[in-house]
């Protein structure tokens, strides 16, 4: 389909990697939102690549979800750009950043939700006048979750020093 190419046969559309995990990558093409002919052509192009197992397009949001065998992780950028419809944004080609981002977001999203639920339940118990039994227990859980979230955030950002390194003499 020649109409699926960028206008005027120009450069390919720049795709940003929104999320990446083992065997899966989500691409965002915000400039092509609602461009059904482009996404249909892109779907056919990506489905024809041997490294890619499955493709899901969503023209309304401008996103493409690609499943692949993790064995092909190193050749995936070539498979995505081989048809000439896509070019990957240079800043998105660092899988170590994507993996760290995936861990940080998924784990902390759940912890934040648990933190808020526990906080609300603690306030409810305090308002009922039940201070000792359940309210204090829930408050302890809330404090534990808050401390754990902070430690994980600092670890994900690389702002921690292992205990052994802090105790080691400067000359060794």
C-alpha positions as CSV (number, residue, x, y, z in Angstrom):
1,X,0.0,0.0,0.0
2,X,1.7,3.2,-1.1
3,X,-0.7,5.4,0.8
4,X,0.5,4.0,4.1
5,X,4.0,5.5,3.6
6,X,4.7,8.9,5.2
7,X,3.5,11.7,3.0
8,X,5.7,12.5,0.0
9,X,7.8,9.4,0.5
10,X,9.5,11.3,3.3
11,X,11.2,9.9,6.4
12,X,9.5,7.2,8.4
13,X,7.3,8.0,11.3
14,X,9.1,8.3,14.6
15,X,7.8,5.9,17.2
16,X,8.5,6.2,20.9
17,X,8.8,3.1,23.1
18,X,6.2,3.7,25.8
19,X,6.7,0.4,27.7
20,X,9.0,-2.5,27.2
21,X,9.2,-5.9,29.0
22,X,10.5,-9.3,28.2
23,X,8.7,-10.4,25.0
24,X,6.6,-7.2,24.6
25,X,6.9,-3.6,23.6
26,X,4.4,-0.8,23.3
27,X,5.1,1.9,20.7
28,X,3.4,5.3,20.6
29,X,3.0,7.3,17.4
30,X,1.1,10.4,18.6
31,X,1.2,12.2,15.3
32,X,-0.6,9.3,13.6
33,X,-3.5,9.1,16.0
34,X,-6.8,8.3,14.2
35,X,-4.9,7.5,10.9
36,X,-6.4,4.1,10.3
37,X,-4.8,3.5,6.8
38,X,-1.4,4.1,8.3
39,X,-2.0,1.7,11.2
40,X,-3.4,-1.0,8.9
41,X,-0.3,-0.8,6.7
42,X,1.9,-0.9,9.8
43,X,0.1,-3.9,11.1
44,X,0.6,-5.8,7.9
45,X,4.3,-4.8,7.7
46,X,5.0,-5.8,11.3
47,X,3.1,-9.1,11.0
48,X,5.3,-10.0,8.1
49,X,8.5,-9.8,10.2
50,X,9.8,-13.2,11.3
51,X,11.0,-11.9,14.7
52,X,7.5,-10.6,15.6
53,X,4.9,-13.0,17.0
54,X,1.8,-10.8,17.3
55,X,0.8,-7.2,16.7
56,X,-2.1,-5.2,18.1
57,X,-2.9,-1.7,16.8
58,X,-5.0,1.1,18.4
59,X,-5.3,4.0,16.0
60,X,-7.5,6.0,18.4
61,X,-4.6,6.2,20.9
62,X,-1.8,6.1,18.4
63,X,-0.3,2.9,19.9
64,X,1.0,-0.4,18.7
65,X,1.6,-3.4,20.9
66,X,4.2,-6.0,19.7
67,X,4.8,-9.4,21.1
68,X,8.0,-11.2,20.2
69,X,10.2,-14.1,21.3
70,X,12.8,-12.7,23.9
71,X,15.4,-14.6,21.9
72,X,15.0,-11.9,19.2
73,X,15.5,-9.0,21.7
74,X,18.7,-7.8,19.9
75,X,17.2,-7.8,16.4
76,X,13.8,-6.3,17.4
77,X,14.8,-2.6,16.4
78,X,15.7,-3.9,12.9
79,X,12.4,-5.8,12.6
80,X,10.4,-2.8,13.7
81,X,12.1,-0.4,11.2
82,X,12.7,-2.9,8.3
83,X,9.5,-2.0,6.4
84,X,10.4,1.7,6.2
85,X,7.2,2.9,8.0
86,X,8.8,3.4,11.4
87,X,12.0,4.9,12.9
88,X,12.6,4.4,16.6
89,X,13.3,7.5,18.8
90,X,17.0,7.3,19.7
91,X,16.5,7.9,23.4
92,X,14.2,4.9,23.6
93,X,16.8,2.3,22.5
94,X,18.1,1.5,26.0
95,X,16.4,-1.6,27.4
96,X,18.0,-1.3,30.8
97,X,16.1,1.9,31.4
98,X,12.8,0.3,30.2
99,X,13.2,-2.7,32.5
100,X,13.9,-0.5,35.5
101,X,10.9,1.7,34.6
102,X,8.7,-1.4,34.3
103,X,9.7,-2.7,37.7
104,X,9.4,0.7,39.4
105,X,6.0,1.6,38.1
106,X,4.2,-1.8,38.5
107,X,5.5,-2.5,42.0
108,X,4.9,1.0,43.4
109,X,1.5,1.4,41.8
110,X,0.3,-1.6,43.8
111,X,2.0,-0.3,46.9
112,X,0.5,3.1,46.6
113,X,-3.0,1.6,46.2
114,X,-2.5,-0.6,49.3
115,X,-1.1,2.4,51.2
116,X,-4.2,4.6,50.4
117,X,-6.6,1.8,51.3
118,X,-4.9,1.1,54.6
119,X,-4.7,4.8,55.4
120,X,-8.5,5.2,54.7
121,X,-9.3,2.2,56.8
122,X,-7.1,3.5,59.7
123,X,-8.9,6.9,59.6
124,X,-12.3,5.1,59.6
125,X,-11.3,3.1,62.7
126,X,-10.0,6.2,64.4
127,X,-13.3,8.0,63.8
128,X,-15.2,5.0,65.3
129,X,-13.1,5.3,68.4
130,X,-11.5,1.9,68.0
131,X,-8.0,3.0,68.7
132,X,-6.0,0.1,70.0
133,X,-6.8,-3.0,68.0
134,X,-7.3,-2.4,64.4
135,X,-6.4,1.3,64.0
136,X,-2.9,1.0,65.4
137,X,-2.2,-2.2,63.4
138,X,-3.3,-0.5,60.2
139,X,-1.3,2.6,61.0
140,X,1.8,0.3,61.5
141,X,1.1,-1.2,58.0
142,X,0.8,2.2,56.5
143,X,4.2,3.3,58.0
144,X,5.8,0.1,56.8
145,X,4.5,0.6,53.3
146,X,5.6,4.2,53.2
147,X,9.1,3.3,54.3
148,X,9.3,0.4,51.8
149,X,8.1,2.6,48.9
150,X,10.7,5.2,49.7
151,X,13.5,2.6,49.9
152,X,12.4,1.1,46.6
153,X,12.2,4.5,44.9
154,X,15.7,5.4,46.1
155,X,17.0,2.0,44.9
156,X,15.4,2.4,41.5
157,X,16.9,5.8,41.2
158,X,20.4,4.5,42.2
159,X,20.5,6.6,45.4
160,X,21.5,3.8,47.8
161,X,24.8,2.4,49.0
162,X,25.1,-1.3,50.1
163,X,25.7,-1.8,53.8
164,X,29.1,-3.4,53.1
165,X,30.3,-0.5,51.0
166,X,29.4,2.0,53.7
167,X,31.4,0.0,56.4
168,X,34.4,-0.7,54.2
169,X,37.5,1.5,54.9
170,X,38.3,4.1,52.2
171,X,41.7,2.6,51.3
172,X,40.5,-0.9,50.4
